[in-house]
Amino acid sequence: SEGGNPHRAPRGTPQTCIHLCHNTLFYSTQRDNNNNNSGTYSAHSPVTPAYPTMPISFLLMVNKQGQTRLSSYYEWISMAERTALESEIIRKCLSRSELQCSFLEYRGYKVVYRRYASLFFIVGTKPSIHETENPENELGMLEFIHNLVETMDKWAGSICELDIMYQLEQVHFLVDEMIQNGHIVETNKGNILRPLDLMEREAQKGDSIYR
């Protein structure tokens, strides 16, 4: 309507969650005094959908020699199984040519990977039990990997293997800001890096006290 909120959704629109490539907008609805639906878009306070699509089982960052530099698991897997799983998946990803697609299946997992210079970013997912309501989206997961790398580039300048090795705690913190309980909860680079910036400022204040 004229003079109204340009970001307001049409009346009667059901509650939904809209995902973009490099940002996430969440749409919330509420009822007004006339019992009509109204809602606005917000880039904050993400809401976990009732049936999350493509839950992440694990995230690996691996160099081209096949050495794991970071691993993060979101379902229980024993250490022996992790070692065997990582070894086989890494071997499969590294042996594939650039002409092959970035998706493969292994032991019930859908594996999505992408190479950046000497680093491979590998995400393992399990098909959703509600696949009919929420079809899987491997391309969306590929875009999430790209968003993760762009966020790490913004944090470290140009992310490399040494940044992960020597600042592993910060990298885990960054990943935890984006993924919680196997679900993507944040894709906005500013929101992800804000806690890291605050931590670095506090660390600098602490260092100055002892000088």
N, C-alpha and C positions, 0 to 999 in steps of 0.2 A: 504494500500500500504506500501511497505518497507520504513522505516524511517519516516513514517507519524505519526500522532497523534493516540496513541492506543485507545483513547476514542472517536475518530471521528466516526460518524455514516455513514453508506453506502450512496452513492449518490442516490438521488431520494427518500430518506426517508421523509415522510410527517411530518409536525410539530406535536408534540405529547407531552404528559406529563406523565412521568413514576413515579409511586409511589412504594416505597419499605416499608417493615415493620417498620424499625426504622430509616429511612432517606428518603429524597425525592430528586430525581435528576430531573432537568428540562432540556429538550432538545429544543434547538432553532435552526431554520434554517435561512439561508440567501442565496442569489444568488450571485455567483461569476461573474467575467467578461464575462465568456462564457455562462451565464444564466443557470448554473447548480446549483442544490441544494447542500449545504454543511452545516454542523452543528456540534456542540460540546455539550457535557453534562456539566451542571453546577449545583452546590449544592446551589447556591445563587440566589437572585432576582427571586422568584417564580412568575409565570404568572398565573392569574386566567383563567381557561379554559372557553371556550365560553358557555358551558352547564355544570356547576359544578354538580357532582353527589352527591346525598344524603346530601343536605344542612341541617345543624344542627339547630334545633329549640330551644333547651335548653340543659344545662348541669347542673347536680345536684351532689353534694357530700353530702352523708347522713350517719349518724351513724347507728348502728344496732338497736337502740331504735326508729328509724324513724325520728330523728331530722335533719332538713336540716342545714348543716354547710356552704354550698356555693351554690348559684344558679345564673346562668347566662343565660339570654334569648336573642335570636337573631331574634325574631319576636314579634310584639306587642300582648300582652295578658294582660287583665285587672288584677288588684291585686286579685279580688274575684275569677276570673277564675284560676289564678296561684295557689292560696291556694287550691282550689278544685282539680286541676290537680295534684299538687305535692302530696297531701294526698292520692289520689287514686293510682297513679303510684308507690309511695313508698310502700304502703300497698301491692300491687301486687308483687313487686320485693322481699320484705322481706318475703313474705309467700311462695315463691317458694323454692323447695328443691335443693340440689346440683346436683341431677340427672336430673333436668330439664334444657333445653337449656337457654342461656342468652338473647334470643330475645322474644319479645312479641309485640302485637299490641293493641293500645288503642286509640279510638276516632280519627282515621286517622293517628296517629303517629306510627312509628316503633321505639320501645324502645329497646336499647341495654344497658346492665348493666354488671358490673363485681365487685366482692367483693374482697377486700384486707384487711385482718385482720378484724377490726371492722368498716371499711368504705366501703360504696357502691358508685361506680361511675356510674351514669346513664346519658345516652345521648338519647335525643329524636330527631328523624328526620322525615321529611316529604318526601314522595315519589316524585321523580323528574318528572316534566311534560314531560321531554324528556327521559322517561324510556327506550324506544326502542333503543336510541343511547347510553345511559349510564345506564346499569342495576345496581340496587342497590347492595351494598356489605356490608352486616352486619358483616362479618368476618373482613373486612378492618376497620370498625368502632371499633370492639373489639380490634384490634391491636392498633388503635389510643389511646384508653383508656389506654392500657398497656404502650404505649410510654409516655403518660401524667404522669402516676404514676412513671415511671422510671426517668423522668425529675424532678419531685417533690422530689424523693428520692435523686437525685444528688444534688439538691439545699438544702434540709433540713437534709440530712443524711439518715434518715428513716422516711418518712412522717407519721404523726399520726394526730388524731383529734385535739389535742392541737395546732399543728403547723398551722392548718387552722384557728382555732379560734383566735389565738393571732397575726397572721401575715396575716390577711385576705386581706389587701391591696396588699401585695406582691403576694399572690396566684392569685388574680384577674389579676394582671399585667402579671404574667406568662401565665395564660390562654389566655389573650388578645394577647400575642405574638404568640400563636399557632392558635387561631381562630379569624377571622375577618369577620364580616357580615355573620356569619353562615357557613363560609367555612374554611377548614384547609389550612393555608398558610405557616406553618413552622413545621417541625418535628425534625430538628437537635438540639440536646440538647445544644451544645455549643452556637449556634446562639440565642437560646431562653433565656439562662441564662446570656449572656453577658450584656444586659442592666441592669439586676438585680445586677450583680457584680459591675458595674459602679456606680449604685445608692448607694450601700452599702459602696463603697470606698469614695464617696463624703460625705456621712453621717458621716463616721468616721473622715474625715478631718474637718468637721464642728464641731464635738464634741471636737476635739483636740484644736480648737481655744479658747474655753471657759474654758479650764482647767488651 
